[in-house]
Amino acid sequence: MRSSLPKVLHPLAGQPLIEHVLDTAAQLNPAHIVAVVRHDRDRVAEAVVSHLPTAIIVDQDEIPGTGRAVEVAVAALPDSFSGHILVLSGDVPLLDEAAAKALVDAHVAEGNALTLLSTIVANPTGLGRILRSDSGSFVGIVEQKDASPEQLAINETNAGVYIFERGALTVALSKIDTNNAQQEKYLTDAAGEILSAGGRIEAVAISDHWLVAGINDRAQLAAAAAELNARIIRSWQLAGVTIQDAATTWIDKNAQLAEDVTLLPGTQILGATVVESGAIIGPDTTLLDCEVGAGATVRRTDAQLAVIGSNATVGPFSFLRPGTILGADGKIGAYVETKNANIGVGSKVPHLSYVGDATIGEGTNVGAGTIFANYDGQKKHHTTVGSHVRIGSKNVLVAPVTLEDGTYTGAGTIVRKDVPSGSLAVTVAPQRNIDGWVAQNRPETDTARAAEKSGE
């Protein structure tokens, strides 16, 4: 990956790769989930436990190889456990519950000592090859660096997903060594040991190669992201969501969309965002961990950790930062930025404003160009605006300050003191008109000539 971030922590559809694998494992309701860590173990272990607190963390020692990783994992299981062991890779994120369960069911039904997934690929370079007899029976697995030219021509590859009977696995692991080109303890060598002991092995070919696609570089990560996104989009389309342009729409795995939601081109629904029925999102909108109510419209907006009420309108070119709550039927309009702002039912901030650290009641209108001045250079302060307040254009509300219910402010007002209910606040100086100023100070200009003509 050429990255300071461990491979399994790179994000895919809103989750690190390892979380996809942990989710699939957990969906099978196993007795134990063991995660083997080695490279950058603290960060990986923390991510695993944070997502799945019941996981058992095991450290791999200096003996390299997948075989050793599984060996230390098996050693961490209770001696009383005599069931089957499913082995998943942290960099194979698209394997879903259905495919994993089918493998487990086939393994148990056939009474196999080992069952593994294989897949046919056009370019098998770098992958272990599945070896079969003339009758098609499983014979073994050979890694790329240990394969003969004839074996390299095989395009059925090991998918890296296995399920073992514990007893057979334990015996096989005790017999394999690092005598190979990589000087690693290969898990694949366990297959040969099981065969030698008379155990039954079956390689089950899976037609959907994406389910077992490994991630080893940024190009493969991008390809997997595009494939997973296409599947997520199709699933939502079949669930009643209109997505006008799948090519420019991205939806994270944990997002939730109701029927009759419409996503317009250039939309990203990220994190744990929830969008209710009838809402229209986009075009060119990014929502991260947001809640959008039924019938709301959100256009050309960037929002994070925001709540948008039912039938509210947001955008275009709005920026909703964390802590924004817009009530039902409310409005956040063009070129408005909000943060830690609770805007009540039916209240509107239509244009060119900043609303930070504020509470606004119901039915209030904030005039164009209004700034909630919340920061004194050291601390943030709160502004409270009541219900049915009318704030004039180009106001500055200097926090901490309160405008009580039913108040007005004049255009250009700087509000530094609390405004009582029913009051009008104005701070601008009386207007003074200086007659003849243009002719005296801007003679021979188009403005002066227009004024002279108007006065004739």
N, C-alpha and C positions, 0 to 999 in steps of 0.2 A: 504493500500500500504506500510505501515511502511516506510514512506519517508518524508523528509523535503520539497519535492516538492509537491504542490497540485496535487491531482489525475488527474484532467482534463488537467494538463500541461505536463503529461508524454507523451513522443513521440511515435507515431505510424506511420510508413511509411513516416517519414520525417516531420510530423506535430504533434503538441500537440493534444490530444484527442478533445479538445474543438473546434479546427479549423475545424476538420472533420464535426462536428455538425453544426457549423456556415455556412460552405460551402453548406451543404444540405439545410439549411433554406434559404439561399440567393438565391439558384437556383429556389426556388418556387416563387420568386418575391413578397414577402409579403409587406403589407403596413408598417409594423413595425417589428423590431426584438428586443426583450427585453431579456437581460441576467441578471439573478438573481444571486448575489454573496453573499457569507457569509464567509466560512473558507478561511483565507489568502486572503481576498477580494482584496487588492491592486494589488497583483501579477496577480490574475485571471482577474481583471478588465482591467489591462494594456494589458494583452495578447488579450483580446476580442477586445478592441478598436484599438489596433495595427493592428489586422487582418481585422476588420470590423468597420471602424470609425463611421458608421451610427448607430451602435447598441446603444440601450438605456440601461444604467447600473442602476440596482436597487438593493439596499441592503435589504437582509432579516433581520428582527429584531430577538429578542431572542425567539420568538415563533417558535418551531421546526416543521419540517415536510414539505412534498412536497405540501400539500394543502396551507400552508402559503406562500410558495415560489410563487406559481401561483397567490395567492391572491394579493401579493404586485406587481407582474408583471402586472396584470389586472388594478390595480389602477394607474399604470404609463401610461396607454393608454389614448388617448384623449377621452373625453366624447362622442364625435361625432362618434367614431368608433363603428359600430354595426355589424361587420362581424364575422368571425369564428377565433378561437384561437387554434393554433396547439402547443402542449406541447411536447418538446423534452428534453432528458436528456443529460447532458454534458459528461456522461460516457458511452454513447451508440454510438460509432463512426462509425459503419459500415452501418447504415441506409442510403440508397442512395436516390437520387432524384426520381427515378422511384417508389420505394416503398412508399415514403412520398406522392408523387403526387397521387398515386392510392388511398391512404387513404383519402386524401382531396376530390378527385373527388367522391368517394363512399359516403362520409359524406354529401356532398352538394346534390348529386343526390337523396339520400333517405330522405333528410330533417330531419336528426337526430339532436337531442340535443347534443348527445355525440357519437362519434365513436372511438373505440380503437383497437389497435392491440393486438393479443394474439398469443402464439406459444405453440406447444407441445414439451415437453422436457422429456428426460428419467429420469432425477433426478431433481425434482422441488424444492428441499430443499432451503429454504430461499426466495422463490419467492411468490408473491401473486397469489392466485388461482382464476380462472374464474368460477363463479357459473352459472349454466344454469338450466332451468326447464326441465321437462320430454320431452317437445316438442322442446327443444334446444334453446329456447329464453334466452337472457341474463337476469340474475337475480341480479348479484352483483359481487363484488370482496372482497375476504377476505385475509388479510395478514397472513403470516406464523405464527406469534406469537398469533394471535387471532383465528386460525382455529381449528375446531374440528378434531378428528381422521379421520372421514369420509371425511372431506374436504381436509385433508392433502394427501389423496390418489389420489386426482385429479392431472392430469399431464398437463392440459391446464393452462398456466400461463399468467399473465398480462405482456405484453412486455414493459409497461411504455411509450407508445407513444399514445397520445390522441389528438382529435380535438373536441372542444366544440363550441356550439353557445354561443356568449358572454352573452346574457341575462340569459340563463339557468345556465351558469357557475356562474355568479355573485350571483344569488339567492342561489344556492347550497352552495357556499363557505361561505355565511353569516350564514348558519345553522349548519355547521360541527364544532366539538370541539375536544379536546384532550383526551377524555374519552376512552382510549384504552391501551393496554399493553405497548406500546412505549411512551405513553403520548405525541403524536405528532398529528398535524393536517394533517390527511391523505388526499391526493387528491382523493384516491380511494373511500372515503366516499361520495364524490360529486355524484358518480354514484347512490348511494341509494337515495339521496335527489332528484335527477332528476327523477328517477323512481317514487318516491312517488308523485311528482308533475305532473305525467302523461307524462313526456318526453320520447321520443323514443331513445333507446340506442342499439347499435349494436357492438358486438365484432367480428372483422374480423381476422380469423386465418391466419397467414403467415407461409408458409411451410419452408422458409429458415430462420432457427433460428439464423444464424450468423448475419443477418441484425439487429436484436434487442438484440444482446448479450451485457450485461453490463460488465464493467471492474471494479472489486473490489480488485484485488490483482495482483501480478507480474505474477503469473501463467496464469491467464486469459488474461493479457496483451500480454504475449508471444504467447498464442494460437490464439488470435485475429490477432496478427501481422503475424503469419504464414498463417492464412486463407486469410487475405487481400493480402498478397504477392502472394499467389497462384492465386488469382483472377486477380491481376495486370499482372502477368506473362502470364496467359492464354489470356488476352485481347491483349497483345502485340504480342503473337504468332499468333493470328487470324488476326492481323493487318500487318503481313508480316515480323516479326522479328524472327530470328533463336535464340533459347535459348537452348543450348545443355543439360544443367543440371539444371532443375527447382529447385531441392532440395538444390543447393548451390548458387543460384542466387537470389539477392535481388534488387528490383526496388522500389524506392519511388514513392508516388502517383503523384507528380508533375513533374517527369522526362518525357522527350519527346524523342521518338525513331522513326527514319524514317524506311521505308521499306528497307529490305535487310541488315539491321544491324545484326551482329552476336555477341552474347554474349557467351563466353566460360565459363567453370566451375569456380566457386569461384569469380564471378564478382558481384560488388555492384554498382548500379547506383543510386546515392543519391541526395537529394535536387532537385534543378531545372536544373539538368544536361540535355543537349541537345546533341544527337548523330545523325549525318546526315547519309544518305544512303551509304551503302557499307562499313562502318567502322567495324572493328573487334576489340572487346574489350575483354581482358582477354587472358589466364586464370589469376586468382588471382589478380584482379585489382579492386581498389576502386576509383570512381570518385565522387566528391562532388561539386556541383554547377559549373560544367565544360561545355565547349563547344568543341565538337569534330567534325571536318569537314569530308566531304564525302571522303570515301576511306582511311581514316587514320587507323593505326594499333597501338594499345596500349596494351602492354603485361606486366604483373606483375609489375604494377605501382600504386603508391598512388598519387593522384592529387586532389587539392582543388583550386577552383576559378582560374582555368587555361583555356587557349584557345589553342586548338591544331588544326592546319590548315589542309586543305584537303591534302590527300595523304602523310601526315607526319607520321613518325614512332617514337614511344616512348617505351623505355624499352629494355630488362627486368630490373627490380629492379631500377626503376627511381622514384624520389621523386619531384613532381612538386608542389611547394608551391604557395600561392596566388600571383597574379600578373604576372604569367608566361604566355607569349604569344609565341607560336611556329608557324612560318609562314608555308605556303603551301610547301610541299616537304621537309620540314626540318626534323632534327633528334635530339632526345635526347636519348642517349644510356644507356648502362649498368652502374649502380652505379653513376648516375649523379643527383645532386640536384640543383634545380633552384628556385629563388625567385625574384619577381619584375624584371623579365628579359624579354625583348622583342627581340626575336631571329628571324631574317628576313627570307624571302623566300629562301629555298634551303640551308640554313646554318645548320651546323652540330656540335653537341657537343657529340661525340660518346662514350666516356668512362671516368669514374673515375674523374669527375670534379665537382666543385662548381661554379655556375654562379649566383651571386646576385647583384641586383641594377645595371643592365647593359642593354645597347642597342647594339645589334649586327646587322649589315647590311645584305645584300643578299650575298649568295654564299660563306660565310666564313666558315672555318674549325678550330675548337678549338682542339688542340692536347690533347692526353691522360694525365690525371693527372694535368690539369690546374686549378688554383684557382684564382677566382676574389676576391681579398682581399678588402672587402668593408667597414670594420669596424675598426676604430682607437681606440676603447675602450670607446669612448663617442658618436660619430656620425657615421652614415652610409654615404658613398660617392659613386658617380656614375662612372661607366666605360663606355666609348663609343668605340666600335669597328666598323670600317667601313665595306664596302662591299669588297668581294673577298680578305679577309685577311687570311693569313696562320699563325696560332699560333702554335709554336713547342710544343713538349711534355714537361710536367712538368714545365710549366711557372707559374709565379705568377704575376698578374696584380694588382699593388697597386693603388687603387683609391684615389683621382680622377685622371684619366689618359685617354688619347685618342690615339687610334691607327687609323690613317686615312686610307682611301681606298687604297687597293693594297699594303699593307705592309706585311712583314714577320718578324717572331721572331725565333731565334734559340732555340734548345732544352735547357731546364734548365734556360731560361732567366727570370730574375726578372725585370719587366718593371715598372720603377718609373717615367719616363718622357714621354711626348708625343712623338709618332713616326710619322714623316711626311710621306706623300704618297710616295710609291715607295721605301721606306727604309727597310733595314734589321736591326733589333735590336738584339744585343747579349750582354750579361753581364758576361759570364763565362770566367774564366782565361784560358790562353793557356794550352793545355795538355802537361805534362812532363812525359816521360817514363824513369824509373830508371832501367837500365839493371842489371840483377843478383839479384834483390831484394828478390825474392822468395827463391832462394838457400841460401841466407845469413840470412834471417829472419825466414824462415819456412823450415829448413832442415828436412830431413827424413819424409816428408809428401807425400801423394799421389800427391799433386799439384807439389811439387818439383820434384818428380820422373817423372811425366808427362812432365814437362818442360825440364828436362834433356834428356828424350827420344826424344822429339821433336827436340832438338838441335843437335842430333847426325847426 
